[in-house]
Amino acid sequence: MSDDTTNQRDEPVSSFAKAMFAGELPDELVFPFPSLARDESRKVHGLIDSAHEFLGDAYDPALVEQERWVGDHIIKGLGERGLLGLYVSEEYGGQGLSQTGYCRVMEEFGGYDATLSVVMGVHQSIGMKPIHMFGTEDQKARFLPDLAAGRKLAGFGLTEQNAGSDAYHVETYAERQSDGSFLLNGEKRWIGNGAKDVVCVFARCENGHVGLIVEKGMDGFEAPHRFDTLGLLGNDLRKLTFNDVRVPKENVLGEPGDGFRIAMSTLNNGRMSLGTGVVGGTKALIKQAIEHTTRREQFGMPLADFELVEDKVGWMVSYLYGLESLAYLTTGLVDAGVPDYSVESAMSKVAATEFNWYAVNRVFQLMGGEAYMADSPIAKMLRDTRIFPIFEGANDVLRAFIALSGMKTVAGELEELRSINLSDPIGSIGTLAEFVRGRVSRRLRPASLETAHPKLTKQAEAVANQTRQLRGAVEALLRTHGKDVQLRQRQQKRIADAASDIYAQVATISRTTALFEDQGVEASGQERYIASSFCDRAAHRVGTQLRLVERNDDEQMHSIARLAYNRGGYSPRLH
């Protein structure tokens, strides 16, 4: 960026999304759009081809639902083909893929079958990820080769009866022993792969939380109950019990007290593959919609020729383009070594899973009664994907996380004013002047995406304007509510949704800029119209959300809801 760019920093920006809340657009983080190196791209596509070749003959989604497991032979086959250790280094028998490469392969599985994608995702994205990210060299050498080869499967033990979204308050307890081991007691529930071989379990301890690698066969460790679920019927979801399970010190992840940080870091990283898996699933969904509406005729013409059908398909394609861009811009941040991608990862997960749910419903509508049949692939998809807005962090909770993480950036700046000593006005001039200078620079020289292609100037300027408005809305909320903004969840949702749509536009502009520079504007074909459509609609949504921050009916909704709770339901009477 040039020397006179708005909001210059002395230190590198650690998070694009958090900077965005402060009214900044550090485009050096998001341009050029990330891409796979040629060698890795060949490797990724070779793995994808190998997966399709194997699964085409061996995998039957209907049989998986009947038998309620993807099949040990499938796990064995995937492991033999290197598909269960995608990001694990070659030193430990893995493929050594980047985050982008890993997520690209997981996208393909998302398009193949949701159940298989989830089983693989639990194993790789969160199950063995704590060992990969935080394990000692000894732990990596002991566990990763078998996990990468599919000889063992991994799970992630965090959720409990009284600690779902509020994971900090888990009740499972680990008591440290004199030899450095931990005695583990408690229960976990809804644990994928919980009856398999290795589970990274998180528990309270005397100085916070601890992460423990629990192995099948340890005395006192059992997986006695399997849950019956609405969808993902081949996913083995278990209740786990720990009765004086002695976990040796060699199986402690990181330092005692670091467990919660390890769990959250794992989820921040793992959410990305859920986002790209949903991208793959939605691509398959759009293909089914097009095949059906092209084949099916009503009123003497194909369904595909009706405007409302076109509208549904066009909406899905346009929206998916933006979400795909968002997802892979985020994986690129990880590969580039950007230290904090927690907000971007949450945005990717929330946006992708909610869009997918709406898309499934629209395709269900397009297919009519055929989709309602029990053996319909769309019926299965409806059952399977409903859990995605809940998996790996409920979306409403993640919205609060997105909003409050961004607001914290702005709140820290506003708190600088508290250092002004009104009894010493001369000594306060420097602090006040620095704050005012920052505020004026934002108003006169707003952040901009200077690296965007000239043909995308309109979209880039719109993003700059929205970013300035986001900063203003956040600042107004902080001044109005102070610390109580933590309780204003309706406003948090609006801010989170607006910020996510701005970030998605940035990703789309970055991707399209790379396309224009590589192929030329004219050669890019319809893609530039798809990108323009997404950005225009996203900008409209941002405007709506930020207007609602200022003017809304929140008090009415509060009163109506409390009335319903007080009366135990819907109280108006018609007859």
ABEGO torsion letter per residue (X at the ends): XBAABBGBBABBBABAAAAAAAGBBBAAAAOBBBBBBAAAAAAAAAAAAAAAAAAAAABBAAAAAAAGBAEAAAAAAAAAAGAAAAABBAAAGBAGBBAAAAAAAAAAAAAABAAAAAAAAAAAAAAAAAAAAABBAAAAAAAAAAAAAGABBBBBBABBAABBABAAABABBBBBBAAGBBBBBEBBBGBBGAABABBBBBBBBAAEBBBBBBBBGBBGBBBABBBBBABGAABBBBBBBBBGBBBBAAABBEBBGAAAAAAAAAAAAAAAAAAAAAAAAAAAAAAAAAAAAAABBBGGBBAAABAAAAAAAAAAAAAAAAAAAAAAAAAAAAAAGBABAAAAAAAAAAAAAAAAAAAAAAAAAAAEAAAABAABAAAAAAAAAAAAAABGEBAAAAAAAAAAAAAAAAAAAAAAAAABBAABAAAAAAAAAAAAAAAAAAAABBBBBAABBAAAAAAAAAAAAAAAAAAAAAAAAAAAAEAAAAABAAAAAAAAAAAAAAAAAAAAAAAAAAAAAAAEAAAAEAAAAAAAAAAAAAAAAAAAAAAAAABBAAAAAAAAAAAAAAAGEBABBAX
